[in-house]
Amino acid sequence: MEIRGGADPSGHNYSWTVTNRSQAAVVELKIPVYAADLFFVPDGWEQEMVNRCHLEWRENEPSWCIARKGSTAGILPGSRADFSIRIAARGALVGRGDVTVRFGDGTEAAVGDVELPVRPGRPSNYVALVGVAIIFAGWVMVREMRRRRAAGAEPSPSPEAGNPPAPPP
C-alpha cells in the first residue's frame, strides 16, 4: 500500500493518491482528520464524515473521513485512486498520521507517515494563570511606585518654617 500526497501550499486542501500494491482490492479507507468540511472520493465510492466540521462538530472528539467501495471491487491490485478533503477556516496544522486501509479479503493495514490535517497544539493549562499573575505583579509594582512618589512629594512639616511639630501619637 502506498499513499502519496498531502496539503497544498494553503494548508486548506489535501489530496492523496492511493496505490494498491497488495494482492487484494482496497475497499475502504479511514482517514483521521481535523476540521474537515468537504470530502471528495472517486466515482462509485461512498463517503462518510464522522464529526464533520460545522455540522455535528464536537471539538474534543476524533474526526474521520471514511471512503467505502460498495459491493464491487475497489482499488484493484496495481491500480490507484485519488481522494481529497478541504479543511474549514478554523484551520488545522499539517501533520503526519496513520490511514487505515481495509481490503476485500477482510484484512486491514495501517499506512503510516501520511501527511494529514491535525489539531493545533494547545498551550499549557498554566498559560492563563501565568498571564494573570504577570498582570497582577505589574499592577502591584505600579501602585507601589505611585505610593512612593506621593510620599516623597509631600512637604514635611519643619519647625524652622514656623509650623508646629505634629503631636505625638
Summary of the structure (lengths in Angstrom):
residues: 169
radius of gyration: 31.9
end to end distance: 91.0
largest distance: 109.8
contacts: 423
relative contact order: 0.20
helix: 18%
strand: 41%
